[in-house]
Amino acid sequence: MKCVLDVPSRSFILLTMKIAMYLLMAAGLLVLFFLAPLITIWSLNILFPSLAIPYTIWTYLAMLWVHSSAIGIYYRGSKDK
């Protein structure tokens, strides 16, 4: 007699692992997207102490703009080739 609550099939487990991997990658990219400007400000303050860039919402938004502009220029240049 076969039990109804058998172990899930291998394909179901692989599908679940693939979904979990995509969710973790998306979460990691979101965290990186929001932390990258702060890490950039921190690294500039470490490399050039005389800059003394404050950690405010305005410097965060400005650095986010710089990052998005640099990414846009990079991708626009890669399409032209």
N, C-alpha and C positions, 0 to 999 in steps of 0.2 A: 504494500500500500504506500503510495507516494504522498508525502506531506505537502500541503498547499503552500506553506511558508518555507520553501526551499531557499538556498543561497541564491542571491541575484546572479544573473548571467554575466559572463565576462564582458560582453558588449555594453551592457548597462553600466558596469563599473568603469569601463574605459570612457564612456560618454560622460559620466559624472566627473571623472578626473579631468577630462578635457574642459568641461564647463568651469570647474573650480580653477584650473590653470588660467583660463581667459579672464575670469573675475579677479584673480590675484594680479594678473598683468595690468588690467585696467585700473585697479586700485593703486598699484605701484606707480603707474604713469601719472595718475591724478596727484598723488603725494609729491612726486618729483616735480610736477608742473607748479605746484604751490610752494614748494620749498626751494626751488632753484633760484629765484630772485634773492631770497634771504642768504643762501649759501654764497651767491655771487657778491653781495654786499659785504658779507663777512670776509670773504677771501680778499677783496680789494682793501678792506681795512687792515688785514694782516700784512699784505704785501706792501702797501703804501700807508703807513700810520699817519702821515700828515694829512691824508684825505679826511679822516674822521667822519665818515658818512653815517648819519644817524639812522636808527631803525624806526622809521615812521611809515605810515600808510602811503604817504606821497612818494617816498623813495622806493617803497615796495612796488607801487604801481608804475613808477618810472622804469624800474629795472624789468618789470614784466613786459613793458612796452619794448624795451631794448631787446629782450629775448625773443619776443614774437616777431619783431622786425628782422632780426638776424635769421630766424628760422624761415621767414618768408623769402628773404633774399637768397638763402641757401637753396630752397626748393625751386624757386623761379629760375635760378641759374642751372640747376640740374635738369630741368625740363628742356632747356634750349639746346642741350648737347645732343 
